[in-house]
Amino acid sequence: MDSILRKIRDECLEANKALPETGLVDFTFGNVSVLDLSRGIFAIKPSGIPYDDLRKEDIVLLDLDGKVLYGESKPSSDTPTHRYLYRTLGERGVHAIVHTHSRRAVAFAQAGFAIPCLGTTHADYFAGEVPITRDLTKAEVKGNYEWETGKIIAEVFAEIDPMPIPAVIVRRHGPFAWGANGIKAVENAHVLEVVADIAWQTLLLNPRAESIPAYLLEKHYKRKHGPEAYYGQPTDPSERKAHRPPKAPRKGYPDPRFYAFDR
C-alpha cells in the first residue's frame, strides 16, 4: 500500500473514531468513507465492528467497481451506496461520506419531511433546506437495495450543487452527509443533527413557522462560504493575531478539536 492509500485509510479511521464522540451513533450504526478521486479508490468502515475496536488494519479499501483491494474484513453493508455516490458526485466535490442514524434526522426521515431552513443557525452551514428523497419502489428494495439508495440520493442532486447543501435525508431511513474530507463530513453530519433538533423544537412551538427569508439565508451562508466569506480568521497564519488556545470541552460534549469549524 502506497502513502496515498495509507493517507485515506488513516483519515477514514480517524473520522470513524470521531463519530461516537459526536453522539450521532448508537452501537455500530453508521459509517464513514473517504475517497481518493485521482485513483478511484475509497476507504470505508468494516461491517459490524465496534468503533472502539477499530484498527487501521480493519479499514477496507475498494475501487469504484466494488473490488476489494486491501483489508480482510467485510466492508460496511452500505458500501454500494457510498460507491454510487462517489461515481456520480465525486467529481463534484464529494470526497468523504458519513451515514448515521442520528435520532432527530431519522425522525424527519420517518415523518417524510425535508429539514426546513428556519433560521440563521441552519443557514450558516446549508444553503437551503436539507432535501428528502422519494421512496424506494418494491422492485428497488428487492433488487440491489443499497445501490438503489445511492441512486435516489443522486437523483435529488441532479440539478443541485451537493457542496452548499452537503446532506440529504433518505425517506424512511436516515441521513447521509458529506464533505471534502473525512473530518469535514463528520462535522457536517453533526451540524445536520443540530439543525434537525432545532427545527423539530421550532415546529413544536410553532407548526406554522416559515422558512428564513432568502436574503437572510444568502447573507449567512455567504459570510462563511465562498469568495465573499469574511467570518473567522484569515487562512494565512501571518495575518492572524495571537490568540489563546481553545478551552478543554465540557464533560459530555464532543471535543471541538475534531472539527475544522470556521469559528
Legacy VTK file of the C-alpha trace (Angstrom):
# vtk DataFile Version 3.0
C-alpha trace
ASCII
DATASET POLYDATA
POINTS 263 float
0.000 0.000 0.000
1.489 3.339 -1.005
1.466 6.581 1.014
-1.641 8.000 -0.714
-3.704 4.938 0.123
-2.368 4.893 3.679
-3.476 8.504 3.948
-7.115 7.802 3.043
-7.117 4.679 5.225
-5.842 6.658 8.224
-8.226 9.547 7.502
-11.113 7.080 7.322
-10.097 5.519 10.652
-9.828 8.934 12.324
-13.242 10.035 11.048
-14.939 6.802 12.124
-13.317 7.065 15.559
-14.670 10.623 15.825
-18.282 9.593 15.210
-19.074 8.242 18.718
-17.746 11.456 20.260
-20.475 13.400 18.481
-23.299 11.328 19.958
-24.559 10.574 16.438
-24.229 6.797 16.609
-25.522 4.004 18.822
-23.831 0.593 18.865
-22.314 0.058 15.397
-24.901 2.132 13.499
-23.268 4.348 10.898
-20.104 4.555 8.830
-17.626 6.921 7.206
-15.803 6.519 3.910
-13.050 8.603 2.271
-12.299 8.821 -1.465
-9.059 9.331 -3.378
-10.626 10.727 -6.532
-7.479 10.612 -8.657
-7.092 6.858 -8.075
-10.782 5.961 -7.951
-10.280 4.211 -4.607
-12.099 4.708 -1.332
-11.682 3.519 2.247
-14.671 2.534 4.402
-15.511 1.180 7.835
-15.869 -2.608 8.093
-19.289 -4.035 8.851
-20.344 -4.540 12.458
-17.053 -3.788 14.228
-17.498 -1.537 17.313
-15.918 1.887 16.924
-13.712 1.444 19.993
-12.250 -1.739 18.493
-11.438 -0.292 15.077
-7.828 -0.527 13.931
-6.284 0.773 10.742
-5.909 -2.826 9.561
-9.714 -3.185 9.711
-10.413 -0.388 7.221
-11.337 -1.758 3.795
-10.154 -0.177 0.531
-12.146 -0.721 -2.674
-12.193 0.604 -6.196
-15.271 2.217 -7.701
-16.269 -1.059 -9.324
-16.565 -2.608 -5.862
-13.407 -4.729 -5.938
-11.736 -5.055 -2.526
-8.092 -4.014 -2.847
-6.939 -4.071 0.775
-8.401 -5.404 4.009
-9.534 -8.763 5.314
-12.801 -7.556 6.880
-16.149 -7.375 5.119
-16.873 -3.737 4.225
-19.927 -1.888 5.511
-23.254 -3.114 4.170
-23.797 0.463 2.936
-20.724 0.289 0.693
-22.743 0.199 -2.573
-24.467 3.470 -1.569
-21.119 5.167 -0.962
-19.764 3.724 -4.212
-22.706 5.012 -6.253
-22.371 8.474 -4.730
-18.657 8.658 -5.432
-19.242 7.579 -9.028
-21.853 10.324 -9.549
-20.848 13.096 -7.112
-17.112 12.569 -6.587
-16.221 14.905 -9.462
-18.488 17.498 -7.851
-16.576 17.643 -4.563
-17.967 14.734 -2.524
-14.764 13.113 -1.236
-15.995 11.711 2.083
-19.406 10.391 3.158
-20.977 9.826 6.574
-24.098 7.792 7.206
-25.676 7.708 10.672
-28.994 7.002 12.316
-28.912 10.180 14.403
-32.257 10.466 16.114
-33.723 13.817 15.096
-32.656 13.415 11.472
-34.137 9.904 11.429
-37.380 11.314 12.837
-37.603 13.655 9.820
-36.863 10.669 7.541
-39.642 8.616 9.108
-42.083 11.520 9.042
-41.279 12.084 5.359
-40.136 15.697 5.722
-37.176 17.658 4.457
-35.440 19.701 7.178
-36.574 23.277 6.567
-34.199 26.198 6.885
-35.960 28.214 9.580
-33.135 30.399 10.847
-29.533 31.515 10.669
-28.002 28.551 12.513
-29.117 26.325 9.642
-28.132 28.944 7.050
-24.566 29.086 8.371
-23.984 25.549 7.089
-26.630 24.718 4.497
-27.692 26.985 1.635
-31.320 25.908 1.921
-33.459 23.101 3.264
-31.915 19.662 3.602
-33.870 17.696 0.986
-35.526 14.311 1.327
-35.525 11.542 -1.259
-38.506 9.788 -2.745
-39.497 6.348 -1.501
-37.736 3.343 -2.974
-40.024 1.127 -5.020
-40.633 -2.521 -4.130
-38.515 -3.566 -7.114
-35.643 -1.310 -5.990
-35.741 -2.726 -2.468
-35.823 -6.316 -3.732
-33.013 -5.610 -6.168
-29.667 -4.073 -5.212
-31.097 -2.165 -2.245
-28.014 -0.218 -1.145
-27.041 0.656 -4.739
-30.574 1.911 -5.392
-30.342 4.016 -2.217
-27.360 5.785 -3.763
-29.359 6.309 -6.944
-32.268 8.059 -5.238
-29.824 10.331 -3.392
-28.072 11.212 -6.654
-31.474 11.938 -8.228
-32.032 14.701 -5.660
-28.726 16.354 -6.584
-29.040 16.030 -10.344
-29.608 19.780 -10.561
-28.447 20.837 -7.077
-24.814 21.513 -6.153
-24.079 18.941 -3.410
-21.485 21.062 -1.622
-23.586 24.052 -0.444
-26.146 21.512 0.814
-23.847 18.683 1.982
-26.513 16.313 3.278
-29.733 14.525 2.436
-32.472 12.660 4.265
-33.284 9.248 2.803
-37.011 8.737 3.278
-37.865 6.157 5.977
-34.157 5.544 6.510
-31.923 8.352 7.738
-29.279 10.963 6.941
-26.236 10.937 4.697
-23.756 13.830 4.848
-20.518 14.532 3.027
-17.588 16.858 2.681
-14.193 17.430 1.134
-12.527 15.163 3.709
-13.481 12.753 6.461
-13.498 15.128 9.404
-15.424 17.782 7.458
-18.026 15.156 6.550
-18.353 14.212 10.246
-18.724 17.891 11.100
-21.496 18.291 8.536
-23.265 15.193 9.859
-23.078 16.625 13.375
-24.396 20.023 12.294
-27.176 18.273 10.385
-28.363 16.666 13.611
-28.136 20.027 15.420
-30.308 21.801 12.846
-32.730 18.857 12.755
-33.146 19.152 16.518
-33.646 22.931 16.323
-36.191 22.557 13.516
-38.023 19.855 15.481
-38.316 22.098 18.538
-39.242 25.160 16.465
-42.087 23.288 14.773
-43.341 22.028 18.141
-43.541 25.619 19.360
-44.946 26.970 16.088
-46.149 24.442 13.496
-46.635 27.345 11.077
-43.031 28.579 11.333
-41.892 29.900 7.978
-38.601 29.361 6.198
-35.925 32.017 6.590
-36.171 34.849 4.016
-33.939 34.239 1.025
-31.932 37.434 1.551
-31.064 36.468 5.144
-30.245 32.887 4.138
-27.905 34.152 1.428
-26.205 36.595 3.800
-25.485 33.998 6.468
-24.335 31.324 4.068
-22.070 33.581 2.021
-20.416 35.208 5.013
-18.928 31.802 5.859
-18.581 30.198 2.421
-17.170 31.193 -0.938
-15.196 34.198 -2.179
-17.263 36.718 -0.190
-16.723 34.959 3.150
-15.452 37.139 5.986
-16.341 35.076 9.072
-13.484 33.563 11.083
-9.739 34.090 10.958
-7.502 34.609 7.914
-6.215 31.375 6.401
-2.696 32.825 6.146
-1.098 32.344 9.605
0.949 35.530 9.125
-2.302 37.511 9.062
-3.592 36.103 12.333
-3.216 37.863 15.633
-2.073 35.935 18.672
-4.955 34.200 20.402
-5.483 31.900 23.329
-5.794 28.148 22.662
-9.325 26.712 22.898
-10.570 25.667 26.298
-10.990 21.981 27.007
-14.520 20.835 26.100
-17.100 20.473 28.824
-17.666 16.970 30.077
-20.241 15.181 27.955
-19.740 17.454 24.939
-17.917 16.492 21.740
-14.347 17.741 21.501
-14.458 20.656 19.007
-10.871 19.896 18.030
-12.226 17.026 15.942
-13.633 19.588 13.549
-12.369 22.315 11.251
-15.005 24.792 12.417
-14.704 28.292 10.970
-15.416 29.808 14.355
LINES 1 264
263 0 1 2 3 4 5 6 7 8 9 10 11 12 13 14 15 16 17 18 19 20 21 22 23 24 25 26 27 28 29 30 31 32 33 34 35 36 37 38 39 40 41 42 43 44 45 46 47 48 49 50 51 52 53 54 55 56 57 58 59 60 61 62 63 64 65 66 67 68 69 70 71 72 73 74 75 76 77 78 79 80 81 82 83 84 85 86 87 88 89 90 91 92 93 94 95 96 97 98 99 100 101 102 103 104 105 106 107 108 109 110 111 112 113 114 115 116 117 118 119 120 121 122 123 124 125 126 127 128 129 130 131 132 133 134 135 136 137 138 139 140 141 142 143 144 145 146 147 148 149 150 151 152 153 154 155 156 157 158 159 160 161 162 163 164 165 166 167 168 169 170 171 172 173 174 175 176 177 178 179 180 181 182 183 184 185 186 187 188 189 190 191 192 193 194 195 196 197 198 199 200 201 202 203 204 205 206 207 208 209 210 211 212 213 214 215 216 217 218 219 220 221 222 223 224 225 226 227 228 229 230 231 232 233 234 235 236 237 238 239 240 241 242 243 244 245 246 247 248 249 250 251 252 253 254 255 256 257 258 259 260 261 262
